Amino acid sequence: IDGPPARSEIYAEKIGRLRISRFDPHTAPRDADCLRNLNTAGVNGLIIDLRDCPAGDVAAAVSVAELIFPKGALITSLRGRTEEGSKEFKSQAKPIFEKGPIVVLINGGTSGAAEVLAGAFQGGKRGILMGQKSFGCAFEEGTFNLSDGSKIKMITAVYETPDGQEIQDDGLDPDVEVPPPPLPTEASEEQKPEKKKAKETEEEKIDPMVQRAIDLIKGIR
């Protein structure tokens, strides 16, 4: 996969955005660098963009959460069919970004590890979820041998948010629901005056969902 798993940018009034595109072994180190840069810039409000972030490594999502949650905080729980198959994941590290409001952007393409991370913020009361309902896919599966020699895969455990909400099938409902923007059409682009295109303000250039998150952070800071 080309490109870094995460990138950051800073908007007016010291509000930062951390865009995570995937969860793999490189995600947490990259996020740590991004958050340190945001701290150095004096950012005191954070947007974590998990839109269209597909299923990935849940361990990487837990490591990313540890960059923000206080040590000892519950990040997620794995509830299995047996007690032995159940497990709690708590932060084991000192966070990098400790203070300031957080808004997490999600949509129907937010799945798996991204949902585990988003659920940690919502269930742990550390961030506000904004956008559309997430996909609803956060589980572990096992392969079992049958008597005829064939094999079958089955879900053996599902992930839950810190407050006990099951993510699998149900997905995560945003705290602030924002409908997706309409898709642009050729006709609408042709009707847009050239002068207006050239004079777009910085605010107009910002993704509308990101702008909503910026406005929300300004209102609660």
C-alpha positions in Angstrom: 0.0 0.0 0.0 1.5 3.4 -1.0 1.7 6.3 1.3 1.9 6.7 5.1 -0.8 5.2 7.3 -1.4 8.6 8.9 -0.8 12.3 8.3 -1.6 15.5 10.2 -2.4 19.1 9.5 -3.2 22.2 11.5 -6.1 24.6 11.0 -6.8 28.0 12.5 -7.0 28.5 16.2 -4.6 25.6 17.0 -6.9 22.8 15.9 -5.2 19.7 14.5 -6.3 16.9 12.4 -4.9 13.3 12.4 -6.0 11.4 9.4 -5.6 7.6 9.7 -6.0 5.6 6.5 -5.1 2.1 7.8 -4.0 0.1 10.8 -0.8 -1.9 10.5 2.5 -2.1 12.4 3.6 1.3 11.1 0.5 3.2 12.2 1.2 3.9 15.9 4.8 5.1 15.3 3.6 7.4 12.5 0.8 8.7 14.7 3.2 9.3 17.5 5.3 11.5 15.3 2.2 13.3 14.1 1.0 14.0 17.6 4.4 15.2 18.8 4.4 17.7 15.9 0.9 18.8 16.8 2.0 19.3 20.4 5.0 21.3 19.3 2.7 23.6 17.3 0.6 24.2 20.4 -2.5 22.4 19.2 -5.3 22.2 21.9 -8.1 20.6 19.9 -7.9 17.4 17.8 -9.9 15.9 15.0 -9.2 12.2 14.4 -10.4 11.2 10.9 -11.3 7.5 10.6 -13.7 7.8 7.6 -13.3 5.0 5.1 -10.7 3.4 7.2 -11.1 -0.4 6.6 -10.5 -3.4 8.8 -6.9 -3.8 10.0 -4.8 -4.7 12.9 -6.6 -4.2 16.2 -3.4 -4.3 18.1 -2.3 -1.3 16.1 -5.5 0.5 17.1 -4.9 -0.2 20.7 -1.3 1.2 20.4 -2.7 4.4 18.8 -5.2 4.7 21.7 -2.3 4.5 24.1 -0.9 7.7 22.6 -4.0 9.6 23.9 -5.6 7.7 26.8 -4.2 7.8 30.3 -2.3 4.8 31.5 -4.6 2.2 32.9 -7.7 3.3 30.9 -9.8 0.6 29.3 -9.6 0.8 25.5 -11.6 -2.2 24.4 -12.7 -5.6 25.6 -12.8 -8.9 23.7 -15.8 -11.0 24.7 -15.4 -14.7 23.8 -17.6 -17.7 24.0 -15.7 -18.7 27.1 -14.0 -16.9 29.9 -10.6 -17.9 28.6 -11.4 -16.3 25.2 -12.2 -13.0 26.8 -9.7 -10.2 27.4 -9.5 -6.6 28.4 -7.1 -4.1 26.7 -5.9 -1.3 28.9 -3.5 1.5 28.1 0.1 0.6 29.1 1.9 3.8 28.1 2.1 7.5 29.0 0.0 9.5 26.5 1.4 12.1 24.1 -1.7 14.1 23.5 -3.3 14.4 27.0 -5.5 17.5 27.0 -8.0 19.2 24.7 -11.3 18.2 23.1 -11.3 15.4 20.5 -13.8 14.8 17.7 -13.6 11.5 15.8 -15.0 11.4 12.3 -16.6 8.1 11.2 -18.8 6.9 8.3 -20.1 3.6 6.8 -16.6 2.8 5.6 -15.2 2.9 9.2 -14.6 -0.7 10.0 -12.7 -3.2 12.2 -9.7 -1.7 14.0 -10.9 1.8 13.2 -14.2 1.0 15.0 -12.4 -0.3 18.0 -10.5 3.0 18.2 -13.6 5.1 17.7 -15.5 3.0 20.2 -12.8 3.6 22.8 -13.3 7.4 22.5 -17.0 7.2 22.6 -17.3 4.5 25.3 -14.4 6.0 27.3 -16.0 9.5 27.2 -12.8 10.9 25.7 -14.1 12.1 22.4 -17.2 12.9 20.4 -18.1 10.8 17.4 -19.3 12.7 14.4 -20.6 11.6 11.0 -22.6 8.5 10.0 -23.1 5.1 11.5 -20.0 2.8 11.2 -19.9 -0.5 9.4 -20.1 -2.9 12.3 -17.3 -5.4 11.9 -15.1 -6.1 14.9 -14.4 -9.7 15.7 -11.9 -12.6 16.0 -12.4 -15.8 14.2 -11.1 -19.4 14.4 -10.8 -22.3 12.0 -12.2 -25.6 13.1 -11.7 -29.1 11.6 -14.9 -31.1 10.9 -15.2 -34.9 11.0 -15.3 -35.2 7.2 -11.9 -33.4 6.9 -13.3 -30.1 5.9 -12.8 -26.8 7.8 -15.1 -24.1 8.9 -14.4 -20.6 10.1 -16.5 -19.2 13.0 -16.6 -16.0 15.0 -15.0 -16.8 18.4 -15.1 -13.4 20.0 -16.4 -9.9 19.5 -15.0 -6.5 20.5 -16.8 -4.2 22.8 -16.4 -0.5 23.7 -15.3 0.4 27.3 -18.9 0.9 28.3 -19.9 -2.6 27.0 -21.4 -1.8 23.6 -20.9 -4.6 21.1 -19.5 -3.3 17.8 -20.1 -6.4 15.6 -23.2 -6.0 13.4 -24.5 -3.1 15.4 -21.8 -0.6 14.4 -21.3 2.7 16.2 -23.8 5.5 16.2 -22.3 9.0 16.0 -23.0 11.4 18.8 -23.4 14.1 16.2 -25.0 12.8 13.0 -23.9 14.6 9.8 -25.2 13.3 6.5 -22.7 12.6 3.7 -22.3 15.5 1.2 -24.0 15.0 -2.1 -21.8 13.8 -4.9 -20.8 16.5 -7.4 -22.2 16.3 -10.9 -20.8 17.5 -14.1 -23.7 20.0 -14.5 -23.1 21.5 -11.0 -19.4 22.0 -11.8 -20.2 23.6 -15.1 -22.6 26.0 -13.5 -20.1 27.1 -10.9 -18.8 30.6 -11.8 -15.1 30.7 -12.6 -14.6 33.8 -10.4 -16.1 32.0 -7.4 -13.9 29.1 -8.0 -10.8 31.4 -7.9 -12.0 33.2 -4.8 -12.9 30.3 -2.6 -11.9 31.0 1.0 -9.8 28.7 3.1 -12.9 27.6 5.0 -14.7 26.7 1.8 -11.7 24.5 0.8 -11.9 22.5 4.0 -13.9 19.2 3.9 -17.4 20.1 5.1 -17.3 17.4 7.8 -13.9 18.6 9.0 -15.3 22.1 9.2 -18.2 20.9 11.3 -15.7 19.3 13.7 -13.7 22.5 13.9 -16.8 24.5 14.7 -17.8 21.9 17.4 -14.3 22.0 19.0 -14.5 25.9 19.0 -17.8 25.7 20.8 -16.8 23.3 23.6 -13.3 24.5 24.2 
